[in-house]
Amino acid sequence: MKNTEMECQLFRMEAKTKVVYLPDSTVLKDVMIVKVIRSKELILKTAYPFN
């Protein structure tokens, strides 16, 4: 799928999360921002947290 057919949004959380466990066993703490990528049809493709 071409990059132009995707939509990227950043969501700022109102409060920090305590712990986020990633599939590779990485642990993130106090996450405040989540990046969400959706297709042109608004189908969720991926989402991941930022510290």
Secondary structure, DSSP 8 states (H G I E B T S, - for coil): --GGGEEEEEEE-SS--SEEE-TTS-EEES--EEEEEEETT--EEEEEEE-
